[in-house]
Amino acid sequence: MKCAEALDNLVAYVQEELDDAEIMRGIEAHMAECELCRREEAEVRKTFQMVRETYHEFVPSDRVWKALIERLHSLRDRIAAGAAVEEGERYGLSEAPAPSRAEARSEAAVPKKRRAMAVLISVAAVLVLVVGVVIVLKLTSFRLVLEKGNGVTVIASEGGWRAVKPGQAIEKGWGVKTAESPALLKYGDGSTLEMSANTELKVVDDREIRLESGMLTADIKPSSKGFTVATKFGDVRAEGTRFSVEVSREALVTIVRVFEGRVIFVNADGRTVVEKGQWSRATVNAAPAPAVPVGAVAGQSEISRDTVSVRISVFDGQNFDAGDGGIRPVDVEADKPLVVRFEVKNVSDKEMLIPTGRTKGLLILLGIQGYWSLSQDVTAVGEMVSDEPRTSDEDKVVRVLPGEAYRFDYRIPVGVTKFEKGRGYKIYGTYCFVGSQGIKIGIK
C-alpha cells in the first residue's frame, strides 16, 4: 500500500470504522514501514483525543459521529480532487499555477505531505466546528425525552392531556402522567426519572420538577446547579445522587428514600439531611422528620407497592365498610370513637414477613381530610384492638402467605378526630410507604 491510499483511509482507520479487513491489514503493514504516515496517524489521534479531553462532559451520539465522519470523508475527497477551491483557499490548500520543469522536480515530494496536511487540517477544522455547535446547544438547550413507557400522557399550558410515545421530547412547563405501567424520562446529561404507575409530575425547568402524586426514582448526574423535586409537603434538593420521592395527597405525606449520595429535605417548618440508606417523611404543618435507616424495622425492606396492597375500612356500628372503594359515604357517629381496619394483602409470589400493626415509628399513618387535615402515626393517636393472624406485643413481624392478608383494627378517640355533625370527610391509610384507597365518611 502507498502513502496516498493509507492517508485516504487514515481517519476511518483511527476511528476503527474500516469494514474492509484487507485495507486494514494493508494500512497496518504500511504504518510499520513508513515513518511519515506514522507521524500523521499520531497527529490525527492527538486531535481527536484533545477534543475528547477538553469537552469530556459531552459524549456525542452515534448519529453525530457518523455525520462528522461523512463530512470528513467529503472534505477529503473534494480537496484531493481539487473541487473545493474556496475551501482549499480558506485552509491554505489552493492549487498553485502549473509549475515549471525545475519547480516540478523540487516539488515532487510535496503531494504526499500536502495530502496528509489536508486530512489533518480537515479533521481539526470540522471537529472544532462540530464541538463548538455542540457546546452552544448544550449551554442553551433543554432536552428531556420519554425513554420508555406505555400509556404516558402529557399536558401543555393549553389543551388537554394527550398521549406520547418513547423517543418524543418533553418540554418545560408540561405535565406528565403515567397510567398502569411505569415510565422512564431521560435528560440530555444522562440523568433519569423513573415514574411508577399512576404518577403525575410537572416539568418546571431543566433542574426542577414538581411531583404531584405517586412515586418517582431519580438518578441525577453531578451538577453545580443541583436538582430539585418539589412536593406539596416539602422539597428534595440533590446533587448527583439516587433517591426516591413518594407523594400521597390522600394520606397527606411526602416520603423520601436515598439509595446513593445525600439530599436535603426542606419545607417552611424545617429541614433535614437524608443520607444513603435513610428515609424521612414530611406532612402538613410539620418539619421533615429526622432521617432513620431504611429497613430499621424488621420486615420493612420487603414492603413495596409491588409486593403488598393496602385497603382500609371503617366500622359503621355494625360492620366494617369500605364504601365501595370511596364511591359512597359511610355513616359514622360523631360522639363515638373512629375504628379503622387496615388490610395488608401479600400480592407477591412468595411468603413474606411484614411488620405487625403494633409497629411504631411513623410507618402506619392515618390521614383525614375535610375542612381541616390530619396525618398522624396511628400507633401514637390510637389503640390497636385486634389483629388477624393474632400477634403479641413482643412480635415484630407476622408471616403472610401469597394471596393472604394481615388485618389489624385501630380505635381513634373522639378527641383526636374532632368530627362535626353534618360534615363530610375522607380517610386514607399508609402502611410502610404503601397507601390505601380513600373512604368517604359522613358524620351523623
URFENMO-V33962 format. One record per residue. N is the residue number from 1. SS is DSSP state (H for helix, E for strand, - for the rest). PHI is phi as a letter, one per 30 degrees, with the letter a starting at -180 (NA if undefined). PSI is psi in degrees with one decimal (* if undefined). Layout:
# URFENMO-V33962
{{N | SS | PHI | PSI} {N | SS | PHI | PSI}}
This chain:
# URFENMO-V33962
{{1 | - | NA | 138.4} {2 | - | c | 165.9} {3 | H | e | -40.4} {4 | H | e | -46.6} {5 | H | d | -39.5} {6 | H | d | -44.4} {7 | H | d | -32.8} {8 | H | e | -33.2} {9 | - | c | 12.6} {10 | H | d | -45.7} {11 | H | d | -46.6} {12 | H | d | -35.6} {13 | H | d | -46.4} {14 | H | d | -38.3} {15 | - | d | 4.5} {16 | - | h | 44.6} {17 | - | c | 10.5} {18 | - | d | 123.3} {19 | - | d | -19.9} {20 | - | d | 109.6} {21 | H | d | -32.7} {22 | H | d | -41.7} {23 | H | d | -40.3} {24 | H | e | -48.1} {25 | H | d | -35.7} {26 | H | d | -42.1} {27 | H | d | -43.2} {28 | H | d | -41.0} {29 | H | d | -39.9} {30 | H | d | -42.1} {31 | H | d | -32.4} {32 | H | d | -21.5} {33 | H | c | -26.0} {34 | - | c | 111.4} {35 | H | d | -38.0} {36 | H | d | -45.9} {37 | H | d | -31.7} {38 | H | d | -38.4} {39 | H | d | -41.0} {40 | H | d | -38.7} {41 | H | d | -43.5} {42 | H | d | -38.8} {43 | H | d | -41.8} {44 | H | d | -44.9} {45 | H | d | -40.3} {46 | H | d | -39.3} {47 | H | d | -47.7} {48 | H | d | -43.6} {49 | H | d | -39.1} {50 | H | e | -44.1} {51 | H | d | -43.3} {52 | H | d | -42.1} {53 | H | d | -36.3} {54 | H | d | -37.5} {55 | - | c | 55.7} {56 | - | d | -19.9} {57 | - | d | -20.2} {58 | - | c | 122.4} {59 | - | c | 103.5} {60 | - | d | 145.9} {61 | - | d | 166.4} {62 | H | e | -34.7} {63 | H | d | -40.3} {64 | H | d | -47.1} {65 | H | d | -39.9} {66 | H | d | -44.0} {67 | H | d | -38.4} {68 | H | d | -48.3} {69 | H | d | -40.1} {70 | H | d | -38.8} {71 | H | d | -41.8} {72 | H | d | -43.2} {73 | H | d | -40.6} {74 | H | d | -44.6} {75 | H | d | -43.5} {76 | H | e | -46.3} {77 | H | d | -40.1} {78 | H | d | -41.1} {79 | H | d | -44.4} {80 | H | d | -34.2} {81 | H | d | -8.5} {82 | - | i | 18.6} {83 | - | d | -25.6} {84 | - | c | 71.7} {85 | H | d | -49.5} {86 | H | d | -42.6} {87 | H | d | -38.0} {88 | H | d | -41.0} {89 | H | d | -37.7} {90 | H | d | -36.6} {91 | - | c | 10.3} {92 | - | i | 31.6} {93 | - | c | 12.2} {94 | - | d | 150.2} {95 | - | d | 139.1} {96 | - | d | 167.5} {97 | - | d | 160.6} {98 | - | e | 127.7} {99 | - | d | 158.4} {100 | - | d | 173.9} {101 | H | d | -37.7} {102 | H | d | -42.2} {103 | H | d | -36.1} {104 | H | d | -40.4} {105 | H | d | -40.2} {106 | H | d | -21.1} {107 | - | c | 13.9} {108 | - | d | -33.7} {109 | - | c | -2.2} {110 | H | d | -43.4} {111 | H | e | -42.0} {112 | H | d | -46.4} {113 | H | d | -37.9} {114 | H | d | -39.3} {115 | H | d | -42.2} {116 | H | d | -43.5} {117 | H | d | -35.7} {118 | H | d | -46.0} {119 | H | d | -46.5} {120 | H | d | -46.4} {121 | H | d | -37.5} {122 | H | d | -45.0} {123 | H | e | -51.0} {124 | H | d | -45.8} {125 | H | d | -47.6} {126 | H | d | -38.8} {127 | H | d | -45.4} {128 | H | e | -42.4} {129 | H | d | -50.5} {130 | H | d | -47.7} {131 | H | d | -37.6} {132 | H | d | -45.3} {133 | H | d | -42.3} {134 | H | d | -42.3} {135 | H | d | -43.2} {136 | H | d | -45.8} {137 | H | d | -40.1} {138 | H | d | -36.9} {139 | H | d | -24.3} {140 | H | c | -11.3} {141 | - | c | 161.4} {142 | - | b | 131.2} {143 | - | b | 119.0} {144 | E | b | 124.9} {145 | E | b | 155.8} {146 | E | d | 106.2} {147 | E | d | -45.0} {148 | E | a | 156.3} {149 | E | k | 142.6} {150 | - | c | 149.2} {151 | - | i | 23.8} {152 | - | d | 136.1} {153 | E | b | 154.1} {154 | E | b | 159.0} {155 | E | b | 130.8} {156 | - | c | -173.6} {157 | - | d | -27.0} {158 | - | b | 146.4} {159 | - | j | 177.1} {160 | - | c | -174.0} {161 | - | d | 139.9} {162 | E | b | 154.1} {163 | E | d | 148.1} {164 | - | b | 155.4} {165 | - | c | 158.0} {166 | - | e | 136.8} {167 | - | j | -16.1} {168 | - | d | 148.6} {169 | E | d | 149.0} {170 | - | c | 126.6} {171 | - | c | 161.4} {172 | - | d | 142.1} {173 | - | i | -8.5} {174 | - | d | 149.8} {175 | E | c | 146.4} {176 | E | b | 136.6} {177 | E | b | 136.3} {178 | - | c | 159.2} {179 | - | c | -114.5} {180 | - | c | 2.9} {181 | - | b | 157.8} {182 | - | d | 172.9} {183 | E | b | 157.1} {184 | E | b | 124.1} {185 | E | c | 141.8} {186 | E | b | 130.9} {187 | E | d | 166.7} {188 | - | d | -27.1} {189 | - | d | 4.1} {190 | - | j | -9.1} {191 | - | d | 147.1} {192 | E | b | 152.7} {193 | E | b | 113.9} {194 | E | c | 110.4} {195 | E | c | 128.0} {196 | - | d | 171.8} {197 | - | d | 149.4} {198 | - | h | 47.8} {199 | - | b | 144.1} {200 | E | b | 135.1} {201 | E | b | 168.2} {202 | E | b | 134.2} {203 | E | d | 104.7} {204 | E | d | -54.9} {205 | E | a | -164.3} {206 | - | d | -15.9} {207 | - | b | 18.5} {208 | E | a | 136.2} {209 | E | b | 157.3} {210 | E | c | 119.1} {211 | E | d | 113.4} {212 | E | d | -42.9} {213 | E | a | 160.9} {214 | E | j | -155.9} {215 | E | b | 143.0} {216 | E | b | 151.8} {217 | E | c | 121.2} {218 | E | c | 132.5} {219 | E | c | 98.9} {220 | - | c | 129.3} {221 | - | d | 149.4} {222 | - | e | 138.9} {223 | - | a | 143.1} {224 | - | d | -20.4} {225 | - | d | -19.4} {226 | - | i | -176.1} {227 | E | b | 137.5} {228 | E | b | 133.2} {229 | E | c | 107.9} {230 | E | d | 141.3} {231 | E | b | 172.7} {232 | - | d | -30.6} {233 | - | c | 3.2} {234 | E | l | 156.3} {235 | E | c | 142.3} {236 | E | c | 119.2} {237 | E | c | 125.3} {238 | E | b | 156.8} {239 | - | b | 101.3} {240 | - | i | 70.8} {241 | - | a | 171.2} {242 | E | b | 124.4} {243 | E | a | 166.7} {244 | E | b | 149.3} {245 | E | b | 133.2} {246 | E | b | 131.5} {247 | E | c | 123.5} {248 | E | c | 101.5} {249 | - | d | -24.3} {250 | - | d | -47.9} {251 | - | d | 1.5} {252 | - | h | 54.2} {253 | E | a | 145.5} {254 | E | c | 130.2} {255 | E | c | 132.2} {256 | E | b | 132.1} {257 | E | b | 137.8} {258 | E | c | 127.4} {259 | E | c | -32.2} {260 | E | b | 143.3} {261 | - | i | -143.8} {262 | E | a | 157.9} {263 | E | b | 160.9} {264 | E | c | 124.9} {265 | E | c | 116.0} {266 | E | b | 146.5} {267 | E | b | -172.3} {268 | - | d | -19.3} {269 | - | c | -7.3} {270 | E | l | -170.5} {271 | E | a | 159.4} {272 | E | b | 153.1} {273 | E | c | 129.0} {274 | E | c | 117.9} {275 | E | c | 173.8} {276 | - | e | 131.7} {277 | - | i | 10.1} {278 | E | c | 167.5} {279 | E | b | 160.1} {280 | E | b | 167.8} {281 | E | b | 155.5} {282 | E | b | 146.6} {283 | E | b | -166.7} {284 | - | d | 129.9} {285 | - | h | 39.5} {286 | - | b | 141.5} {287 | - | d | 155.5} {288 | - | e | 136.7} {289 | - | d | 149.9} {290 | - | e | 139.0} {291 | - | d | 140.9} {292 | E | b | 158.1} {293 | E | d | 137.1} {294 | - | d | 135.5} {295 | - | i | 8.7} {296 | - | d | -29.4} {297 | - | d | 131.8} {298 | - | e | 130.5} {299 | - | i | -13.8} {300 | H | d | -36.9} {301 | H | d | -18.8} {302 | H | d | -12.6} {303 | - | d | 129.0} {304 | - | a | 174.1} {305 | - | d | -11.7} {306 | - | d | -17.5} {307 | - | c | -24.8} {308 | E | b | 156.7} {309 | E | b | 145.2} {310 | E | c | 130.3} {311 | E | b | 139.8} {312 | E | b | 156.7} {313 | E | b | 161.8} {314 | E | b | 153.2} {315 | E | d | 123.4} {316 | - | c | 10.9} {317 | - | j | -21.1} {318 | - | b | -43.1} {319 | - | b | 166.1} {320 | E | d | 127.8} {321 | E | b | 131.6} {322 | - | c | 2.8} {323 | H | i | 35.6} {324 | H | h | 43.7} {325 | H | i | 30.4} {326 | H | j | 5.1} {327 | - | d | -44.1} {328 | - | b | 152.5} {329 | - | d | 151.5} {330 | E | c | 128.0} {331 | E | d | 131.3} {332 | E | b | 139.3} {333 | - | d | 135.3} {334 | - | d | -32.2} {335 | - | c | 17.3} {336 | - | b | 152.7} {337 | - | d | 150.2} {338 | E | d | 124.7} {339 | E | c | 120.4} {340 | E | c | 134.0} {341 | E | c | 126.9} {342 | E | c | 131.1} {343 | E | b | 113.8} {344 | E | c | 111.9} {345 | E | c | 134.7} {346 | E | d | 109.2} {347 | - | c | 8.8} {348 | - | d | -178.6} {349 | - | c | 17.1} {350 | - | b | 159.8} {351 | - | d | 142.1} {352 | E | b | 147.2} {353 | E | c | 114.2} {354 | E | b | 157.1} {355 | E | e | 144.6} {356 | - | d | 170.1} {357 | - | d | -7.2} {358 | - | d | -5.1} {359 | - | d | 127.4} {360 | - | c | 178.7} {361 | - | j | 32.1} {362 | - | i | 27.1} {363 | - | c | -18.3} {364 | E | b | 109.0} {365 | E | c | 150.6} {366 | E | b | 124.0} {367 | E | c | 136.4} {368 | E | b | 125.8} {369 | E | c | 139.1} {370 | - | a | -132.6} {371 | - | d | -9.2} {372 | - | b | 171.8} {373 | E | b | 148.3} {374 | E | b | 136.0} {375 | E | b | 108.1} {376 | E | b | 154.7} {377 | E | d | 114.2} {378 | H | d | -27.5} {379 | H | d | -18.1} {380 | H | c | -29.3} {381 | H | c | -8.6} {382 | E | b | -176.2} {383 | E | b | 127.6} {384 | E | d | 125.0} {385 | E | c | -22.2} {386 | E | a | 160.7} {387 | E | a | 162.5} {388 | E | b | 119.4} {389 | - | e | 151.2} {390 | - | d | 136.2} {391 | - | b | 166.5} {392 | - | c | 172.8} {393 | - | d | -25.2} {394 | - | d | -18.5} {395 | - | d | 131.2} {396 | - | c | -27.9} {397 | E | b | 163.7} {398 | E | b | 142.5} {399 | E | d | 128.4} {400 | E | b | 123.7} {401 | - | d | 160.4} {402 | - | e | 133.0} {403 | - | i | -10.0} {404 | - | c | 169.9} {405 | E | b | 153.9} {406 | E | c | 129.2} {407 | E | b | 141.3} {408 | E | b | 144.9} {409 | E | c | 137.7} {410 | E | b | 138.4} {411 | E | c | 123.1} {412 | E | c | 122.0} {413 | - | d | 155.3} {414 | H | e | -35.3} {415 | H | d | -20.7} {416 | H | d | -45.9} {417 | H | d | -40.7} {418 | - | h | 42.6} {419 | - | d | 148.8} {420 | - | c | 137.2} {421 | - | d | 140.3} {422 | - | i | -6.9} {423 | - | c | 158.0} {424 | E | c | 147.4} {425 | E | b | 167.5} {426 | E | b | 135.1} {427 | E | c | 140.9} {428 | E | b | 155.8} {429 | E | b | 150.4} {430 | E | b | 128.5} {431 | E | b | 111.7} {432 | - | h | 51.3} {433 | - | i | -7.3} {434 | E | c | 120.5} {435 | E | d | 161.1} {436 | - | c | 179.7} {437 | - | d | 166.5} {438 | - | c | 150.4} {439 | E | b | 129.5} {440 | E | d | 135.9} {441 | E | b | 145.5} {442 | E | c | 136.5} {443 | E | c | 124.8} {444 | - | c | *}}
